């Protein structure tokens, strides 16, 4: 008896637009001056770029 594998339906993550990475501003010094941006993992999809469709 063969079982069918059902692929989970997914959609692109909105915060990272499916890339898995987002930019965060970097601030330095006592006056918290803006120094640029740093790329980091998206916490919405944990870097996969997709979220389950039922979420």
N, C-alpha and C positions, 0 to 999 in steps of 0.2 A: 504494500500500500504506500503510494508516494504522497508526501505532504507538499502542499504549495507554500512557498515562502511569500509572505506579504511584506512588501516594502513600506516602511512608515512614511506617511505623507509629511513633507517638510516645506517650509517657506523661508525666504531669506530673512535674516535678522535685521530689524529696523535700525538700531543704533549704529551698527557697523556696515550696513548695506551689503552684507554677504561676504565681506573680506576677512572677518575675524579679528581685525585690529581697529582700534580707535585712537585718536590723538588726545593727549592731555596737556594742558598748559603747565609750564614749569616756571615757578617763581622762586627767586633767590634773594638773600639779604634780609636785613632788618625791616626794610620798607616793602618787602615782597614784590620787587620789580619783576616784570614779565621778561623772561630770558629765552623763550622759544617754546617749541612743542616737542613732546616725546611720545612715541608710539607705544601702545601697550595692548594686552589681550582684552578682548571684549568680554565683559562680565555677564552680558545677556545670553550669549551662546557659548561661552568658554572657548572661544577661538575656532569653533567649527564653521561659523558663518551661516548656520541653519538652525532653526528652532522647530520643534514639532508643531504641526498644523493645529493640533487640539489645544495648544497653550494660548 
